[in-house]
Amino acid sequence: MNQRTFAVLIGLLTFIVGVAIAKVTLPNIWRTPPSPTKRDLQLSNYKLSGPYEHENLSIFLIHGPDQPNAMLFTPLQEAMDRKLVIVHETSDVNELAIENVSSSEEVFVQAGDIVKGGQQDRVLAVDLILPAHSGKMPIAAFCVEQSRWQQRGLEHADQFSLSENMVATKDLKLATKQEASQARVWSGVATAQEKLSSGVNGDVRSTVSESSLQLAQENHQVQESAAPYLSKLSSIVDEANDVIGFAFVINNKLNSAEVYSSRAMFKRFWPKLIKTAAIEAVAEHSLNEKNEVVPIAAVGEFLVVSEQGAESLNEVTKRTHMLKRESEKNLFFETRDMAHDGVWIHRSYMTRF
């Protein structure tokens, strides 16, 4: 038996024992007695709590320790708002140039971040650590606005103005991170617009640019429909001081999870993450699927099993490496900082169906 097989068996055994213990002995972190569907679950590395629910969206919080010497990165949205980062148009649909002009702050770009402006809105395709005084660095991207190739309104055509949204459907996440297909991204944008229009019972396409996913997600009906989710769920991370990630379920169907190397880093990314999950819930709301309720043990199993599978490595830059493991049902991505002994800083888990 090789070392990896042994490690996998130990991990699964730990999970099974953890589930059994969790059902009877784990301490309750809730202020009021939990309902039968609300439990704490202890895994080998994480503890789960939840679900926290609003309509068709259920959130499970992932608790755990900070990684040793975990660094605190500035999210792309904040960096662009503060003019610390410039995203340059290159006239290449599938590659942009990104530059950190800060003298001290390091920035973390997350795959799925949308940048607005340029000659057409784009989604960034990879995680990227952007060091201070980085100079212009290439970054893979996909178009999420098919029809435009010119300045829009008062925006700059040579650079991008902000990054307030992420792609907000699982199909688009898969098209961006797994399939790396521009055609699939365009198809996913059209489907997302259709679903959002159905979810809000109105056309979300902008008259300024009908094909823009960014403008569709900015649509006032979409924002109004997402607001109750945010009002109910945004504050759930304030109840514990060890939350490093979350998993979410829409229409009683497991979707994905995001985990970070520290609670401080997770909290900086949380507002954008919960907003994206809320918009996806709006998009899927009209489907009214009748799936069985996802128990917390199934979420734990999803996290454990997703970390297995065929492994490949993408060297985004000399500093940023992205490990991928894929199986028939799940995908796992781990972003590593090679300037600090390859420590992981972000983990992303996705169901494929």
Long-range contacts (C-beta under 8 A, 24 or more apart in sequence): 8-308, 11-44, 11-304, 11-307, 12-304, 14-43, 14-44, 15-43, 15-44, 15-300, 15-301, 15-304, 18-42, 18-43, 18-44, 18-300, 19-297, 19-300, 22-297, 29-239, 29-240, 31-239, 37-293, 37-295, 38-296, 39-295, 39-296, 40-296, 41-296, 41-297, 41-299, 41-300, 43-300, 43-303, 43-304, 46-244, 46-245, 46-259, 46-300, 46-303, 48-247, 48-296, 48-299, 48-300, 49-240, 50-296, 50-299, 51-249, 51-294, 51-296, 52-233, 52-236, 54-228, 54-229, 54-232, 54-233, 54-281, 55-228, 55-229, 55-281, 55-285, 56-250, 56-251, 56-252, 56-281, 56-284, 56-285, 56-288, 57-229, 57-233, 57-248, 57-249, 57-250, 57-277, 57-278, 57-281, 58-248, 58-249, 58-250, 58-252, 58-294, 59-233, 59-236, 59-246, 59-247, 59-248, 59-249, 59-274, 59-277, 60-246, 60-247, 60-248, 60-249, 60-257, 60-296, 60-299, 61-236, 61-237, 61-240, 61-243, 61-245, 61-246, 62-243, 62-244, 62-245, 62-246, 62-247, 62-257, 62-259, 62-303, 63-240, 63-242, 63-243, 63-244, 64-242, 64-244, 64-245, 64-259, 65-242, 65-244, 66-244, 66-261, 66-262, 66-263, 66-264, 67-261, 67-262, 67-343, 67-344, 67-345, 68-343, 69-340, 69-343, 70-261, 70-262, 70-264, 70-265, 70-343, 70-345, 71-106, 71-261, 71-265, 71-337, 71-340, 71-345, 72-262, 72-264, 72-265, 72-268, 73-106, 73-107, 73-108, 73-129, 73-265, 73-268, 73-345, 74-102, 74-105, 74-106, 74-107, 74-108, 74-268, 75-107, 75-108, 75-110, 75-268, 75-269, 75-272, 76-107, 76-108, 76-109, 76-110, 76-113, 76-124, 76-163, 77-113, 77-162, 77-163, 77-164, 77-272, 78-268, 79-105, 79-107, 79-130, 80-115, 80-160, 80-161, 80-162, 80-163, 81-162, 85-130, 86-159, 87-115, 87-118, 87-159, 87-160, 87-163, 88-136, 88-158, 88-159, 88-160, 89-117, 89-118, 89-119, 89-157, 89-158, 89-159, 89-160, 91-119, 93-120, 93-122, 93-141, 93-142, 93-143, 93-182, 94-140, 94-141, 94-142, 94-143, 94-182, 95-138, 95-139, 95-140, 95-141, 96-122, 96-124, 96-138, 96-139, 96-141, 96-160, 97-136, 97-137, 97-138, 97-139, 98-128, 98-130, 98-134, 98-136, 98-137, 98-138, 98-139, 99-134, 99-135, 99-136, 99-137, 100-130, 100-131, 100-132, 100-133, 100-134, 101-133, 102-132, 102-133, 103-132, 103-133, 104-132, 105-132, 106-130, 106-131, 106-132, 108-265, 108-345, 108-346, 109-139, 110-166, 110-269, 110-346, 111-176, 111-177, 111-333, 111-348, 112-166, 112-167, 112-172, 112-173, 112-176, 112-177, 112-276, 113-163, 113-166, 114-144, 114-163, 114-164, 114-165, 114-166, 114-167, 114-213, 114-214, 114-217, 115-141, 115-160, 115-162, 115-163, 116-155, 116-160, 116-161, 116-162, 116-163, 116-164, 116-165, 116-214, 117-152, 117-155, 117-156, 117-157, 117-159, 117-160, 117-161, 117-162, 118-155, 118-156, 118-157, 118-158, 118-159, 118-160, 119-148, 119-149, 119-150, 119-151, 119-157, 120-144, 120-145, 120-146, 120-148, 120-149, 121-145, 121-212, 121-213, 121-214, 121-215, 122-160, 123-166, 123-167, 123-172, 123-176, 123-185, 123-213, 125-176, 125-177, 125-180, 126-314, 126-316, 126-320, 126-322, 127-316, 127-320, 127-322, 127-333, 127-335, 127-346, 128-316, 128-317, 128-320, 129-317, 129-319, 129-320, 129-335, 129-337, 129-339, 129-345, 131-319, 137-317, 140-180, 142-175, 142-176, 142-182, 142-185, 143-182, 143-185, 143-186, 144-172, 144-185, 144-189, 144-212, 144-213, 144-214, 145-189, 145-209, 145-211, 145-212, 145-213, 145-214, 145-215, 146-186, 146-189, 146-211, 147-209, 147-210, 147-211, 148-209, 148-211, 148-212, 152-208, 152-209, 153-208, 164-272, 165-214, 165-217, 165-218, 165-272, 165-275, 165-276, 165-279, 166-272, 166-273, 166-276, 167-192, 167-213, 167-276, 168-192, 168-217, 168-276, 168-279, 168-280, 168-283, 169-195, 169-280, 169-283, 170-255, 170-256, 170-280, 170-350, 170-351, 172-213, 173-256, 173-350, 174-331, 174-350, 174-352, 177-331, 177-333, 177-348, 177-350, 178-326, 178-331, 178-350, 178-352, 189-213, 192-216, 192-283, 195-283, 195-284, 195-286, 196-222, 196-279, 196-282, 196-283, 198-286, 199-225, 199-282, 199-283, 199-284, 199-285, 199-286, 200-224, 200-225, 200-282, 201-286, 217-279, 222-279, 222-282, 225-282, 225-285, 226-275, 226-278, 226-279, 226-281, 226-282, 229-274, 229-277, 229-278, 229-281, 229-282, 230-274, 230-275, 230-278, 233-274, 233-278, 234-270, 234-271, 234-274, 237-266, 237-267, 237-270, 243-267, 245-347, 246-270, 246-273, 246-274, 247-299, 247-302, 247-303, 247-349, 248-277, 249-294, 249-299, 250-277, 250-280, 250-281, 250-284, 251-284, 251-287, 251-288, 251-289, 251-291, 252-289, 252-290, 252-291, 252-292, 252-293, 252-294, 253-289, 253-291, 253-294, 253-351, 254-294, 254-298, 254-299, 254-302, 254-351, 255-280, 255-350, 255-351, 256-348, 256-349, 256-350, 256-351, 257-299, 257-302, 257-303, 257-347, 257-348, 257-349, 258-346, 258-347, 258-348, 258-349, 259-346, 259-347, 259-348, 259-349, 260-345, 260-346, 260-347, 261-343, 261-344, 261-345, 261-346, 265-345, 302-330, 302-349, 302-351, 303-349, 305-329, 305-330, 306-330, 306-331, 306-332, 306-349, 306-350, 307-332, 308-332, 328-352, 329-353
